[in-house]
């Protein structure tokens, strides 16, 4: 059996809402153990029709080749297992029960397996509930198939790092212990760290491959990593940020989709959920308009079942995916990213290469709200990148540039961010210097003297509300 998707219990990212993993509809569970699995109380009902644990028949039917589908469950106890099918016409209580089984497992390692292949002809999402007779221990489960993969995948995970070791090192350890040491993946997945700050030691790197690099930003780092993979005949690449955390299952699910994909130029973009509000979508793919972007599904609560339905079955066209999690086939790349310090590189990379980009629920990262990262430097880089991207990719009129510039300036001024307004002005001046500016100032270090006088302002600080 080839595992397509594992059951998750929120054991590894403890700060993330349990509503993304399971929904306790009656009774309760005992505290999560140190190992995978959950203990369900007697006469409890728990639903796994959740963000991480439902199975998207729509996605696997549309983009992949599967001849059969099975479900396995490991644990101990007596319970009723019910599978439900929900389509795009969802209304409360409208899910159809398609399977019901009485299950009795008398040992922790007992495994119950059921053939769900007939459901591959259906459209919608597949999810299940468990009703316990007595106390039950659910150790694990998975959706799996006997169908062999149709694609050979040698995946390189490329993380560009700059002075964020407090995020990077834990990410390396998680990938090592949960992925690189797994017999199913250890020969097919490697982790490459492009170290722009050149401060990651061999002990900290562990099994990761570290490439020391000058600080040419995320774009320069990802380009360096992509060239490394291309020269060594990897088939696929996964870009990931160093400050975003994720369930390792997101990487595994990405890998499996690439193995079974039958769609040309397929690329998989991960959703970003907020680190502090882990059920809220920041972006699930994006669309581009001249000098602006449209973040798809922004602000929706993915813990709600109706949101899961909407984001799975109501597919919007995705024009680019951000590099916090973006996987693609290397031979599909016709245009490489800029190999120097620039923001907005993910937008241009997706647009120029015309990938067939999809997002899949359960493939996501948890990141800091971008509003906390705003300031003169991000504003400078963002404005500069938006103008450059519009000049390269679109054919908009001069008045759109003028209007967008004025709007950015006034938004900054009217919110008392005067340094950001000055940074916006400097960005426009630099873009107007033409193409030679980009090749002359490859590194942020080269640009720093021109913008250093505005960077010391607008820094966030802790405020005692009672003293205001």
Protein Blocks (a to p, Z undefined) as FASTA:
>chain_A
ZZfbdcdehlmlmmbcfklmbccfbhcdddddfbecddddehiacdfbbfklmccfklmm
mmmccfbdcdddddedddddddddddfkbcehiaccfbdcddddfbfkbccdddfklmmm
pgcddddddddfbdcddfbdcdddfbdcfbdcddddddddehilklmmmmmmmmmmmmmm
pmklmmmcccddddfkopacfklnmmaccdddddebjklmmmmmmmmmmmnopabdcddd
fkbccdfklmmmmmmmmmmpcbehiacddddddfklmmbcfbgcjaddehiacdehihia
fkbmklmmmmmmmccddfbdcfkbccddfklpmbdcdfbdcehklmmmmmmnopacddde
hiacddddfklmgcfklmmmmmmmmmmmmmmmmccdfklmmmmmmmmmmmmmmnopaklm
mmmmmmmmmmmnojmlmmmmmbfklmmmmmmmmmmgoiacdddfklZZ
